[in-house]
Amino acid sequence: MNKSDVMNNILNIKPFAPNLGAVITNVDLSNDINDEELKGIRDAFHKFQVLFFQNQSEISPENHIKLGRYFGDLHIHPAAPKMKNYPQIFEIITDKNSKIANGAEDFHSDVSCDIEPPLGTMLQLHILPECGGDTMFANMYMAYEALSNQMQKFLSDLKASHESVHFYSGRYKTETNGESKTEYPSAIHPVIRTHPETGKKAIFVNKFFTTRILGLEPQESKFILNFLFSHIEKTEFQIRYRWNKNDMAFWDNRCTIHKALWDYFPHERKGRRVTIKGDIPV
Ligand code: SIN
């Protein structure tokens, strides 16, 4: 049986768009997942890069953690406030008192400033605004493939610094009343990474965390990063997902970037996410 047979026999799965994503409608994530379903989900995750599980009920924090662990050990966010009793859970909460919305500023790959950035993220939203609050995703394999051979060659030997102090310090100190003793992570990663499962190459820089390219003059680094930041955000690499209550999105941080739209202020949007540990990008 080939990959797509396994996926199609076990999972009711439909591509979301030709460039990225798929919707799965027949897996109840609040129940145990059997081996066949797990294999189908893993294969679909590698093929489609972002999965949207629909027809879900609200998953308890315990079950959300259990669900994430099917795909690996869980990553703990280095700076964000932890949910009481559940440090693995990152609460996504935006309402009329919010000054910022998590993930809204720019396209990013979650916590790419870590030495081992998360493999993937599973986000379920329980409260949605009447309209708005969509999440955009973009395909970083496609972004790499759209570059000329010469540009691919030029970028293939480069490494970039990913930092977080500029981004996390103001944001999370305020939220924890200045009590944070956080050490803000930073890491050096290849500009082009090879996905450990698919072997495909993807651009791995983002506006949130990537600050400079090593070995280039500051002006050169700025110029190349600005080029890449605008290249990876081209609409042809993107999708825009409109959430239903309790949908669970599962995205691959190694080959996609995403951005949450904050167009619904002062309305509420709430949910919880877990991230799964990844490995050192190569
Ligand atoms: C995030 O960047 O994890 C937040 C995504 C979202 O709220 O849609």
Residues whose N, C-alpha, C, O or C-beta is under 5 A from the ligand:
A	BS01	SIN	I92 N102 G103 T135 A260
